[in-house]
Amino acid sequence: MTSSKHIIPAHSIPPHALTCMAKEWLAEDTPNLDPAGVCVGSQEVEARLLCKSSHSVLAGSPFFTAVFTELGCSVDWMYQDGDEIGPRAVTPTAVVRGPARCLLLGERPALNCLARASGIATRCSQLRKAATASGWHGEVAGTRKTTPGFRLVEKYAMLVGGASMHRMDLSAMVMLKDNHVWASGSITQAVEAARSVCGFSSKIEVECQSTEEGMEAAVAGADIVMLDNFQPQELQTAAVALKARFPALLIEASGGVTPENLGKYLGPHVDIVSLGCITQGCPVVDFSLKVQKPVFQPSGTDLMDP
């Protein structure tokens, strides 16, 4: 059995997904001619990837590498996803080698991906450390508030940063929100209808606005109750009441949770705390890619002279 300490998050990404996304990003950024390519040609060059945000967690290296692989370039990493970069103000992180025009074609798509993914991983790592330091043993989770077309990268970054990815999409788990309940008539009817389709293979979570709604959801067979937009003290009181009657029920707190007030939502009866700010409004990590100037030998110098 593989120890969790030796799990490599990148092994969860299907190779074909990396190739497909790299091709799409490159096609979006260069849909036609690349006029600037004639300035540099196809001479072999080397570029250094520099991280300029100290104490950041690296994430997204498989996507970065996939972009350059598609262009016939190679990438040698000095850090692995999940490593903290710093504390220096500027830290060499990787070296990219390949034809100049190809390397510059991949520069912006690759950097955009790496900056975004590392920013999310850094925030997740900070939140996870804060929760652990408080003695809480639940899960800090992301949400489905992701960038369209970029979810795989953002969910992967959560994984690297030590947070739960929550559900990947609408097919991964059933979450019945207020609109589902209102449209179906009641929490009980919504849970019964969803269970008739998903069977035993998917958990059902219900968004609840009160302890009473949480009780109805649990009685109907929900696996998880999300206490949405509760004030911290109200949340703890509701969680105690629900766990007393349904010990196996998972309790999730969501809505209004920020990095600053996270500690107020943690408690012995709360299993999951989810935060939309993991992906929305998350700062990026500052990376740059610098091509190294070639060293020219002065004309007339005999390379064989001592």
Buried (B, 14 or more C-beta within 10 A) or exposed (E): EEEEEEEEBBEEBEEEEBEEBBEEBBEEBBEEEEEEBEEBEEEEBBBBBBBBBBEBBBBBBBBBBBBBBBBEBEBEBBBEBBBBBBEEEEBBBBBBBBBBBBBBBBBBBBBBBBBBBBBBBBBBBBBBEBBEEEEBEBBBBBBBEBEEEBBBBBBBBBBBBBBBBBBEEEEEBBBBEBEBBEEBEEBBBBBBBBBEEBEEEBBBBBBBBEBEBBBBBBEBEBBBBBBBBBEBEEBBBBBBBBBEEBEEBBBBBBBBBEBEEBBBBBBEBBBBBBBBBBBEEBEBBBBBBEBEEEEEEEEEEEEEEE
